[in-house]
Amino acid sequence: MNPEKNKEWFLRGLRHGIPIAAGYFSVSFALGISAKKAGLNVFQAALTSLLCNTSSGEYAGFTVIASNASYLTMAIITLIVCGRYLLMSVSLSQKLPEGTSLKHRLMVGFWITDEIYGASSTVPGKLNPFYNYGLAICSLSFWVLGTGLGVAAGNVLPANIVSALSVLLYGMFLAIIIPPARGNRVIGALVLISMAVSLACAKLPYISNLTEGTRIIILTIVIALAASILFPIKDEDMDTYTEDGGDES
């Protein structure tokens, strides 16, 4: 890989990670309050956010800790809630250039969240791992900071303010998916279909009884499979980076 290009992609990732960091800070602050209720101190909660990059996974973990459940229960619940990241890792691995080392693949896989995945997957052409690193370092630093400050603040803030802060994350995620959806009718249609099907599955009998993480995994597999069959991406479209900063190294 070209060091200059790697630096350029890393700095671009840092810039693109700023809005994600803003959303993460507010959500992790609320998680910090949950961690305090579960009996964790600032260091323990911050370390959890450093090693577990998922709001749903952390919240589930804090709930298990608060209920004094077993380690086995913790492992099973975390696997179910975070199972979708296995699919995201597989998906992003297809965008990495051929010859990408195992070290880079593992780091990209570790630093996957819903929003980082969304931003990385919208990069045209191949994905330079250093873009993912820039996104992760910028956004997840505030994830850890917010969790620690949330524990320190405890229950000082009113519940309605904490709830309002968490809504910012959804707005930030929309900001990630709207630009590519506007530029590609197929992507736009798939986004709308995914939202409609997800809403329907949350109301339908039987499937609505599944956990949110399980529903996401099922819908991701079904919709992605259908899209890949109906609207396949040509190999030549993935062979090179875009002209504004990528190469084939």
Secondary structure, 3 states (H helix, E strand, C coil): CCHHHHHHHHHHHHHHHHHHHHHHHHHHHHHHHHHHHCCCCHHHHHHHHHHCCCHHHHHHHHHHHHCCCCHHHHHHHHHHHHCHHHHHHHHHHCCCCCCCCHHHHHHHHHCCCHHHHHHHHCCCCCCCHHHHHHHHHHHHHHHHHHHHHHHHHCCCCCHHHHHHHHHHHHHHHHHHHHHHHHHCHHHHHHHHHHHHHHHHHHHCCCHHHCCHHHHHHHHHHHHHHHHHHHCCCCHHHHCCCCCCCCCCC
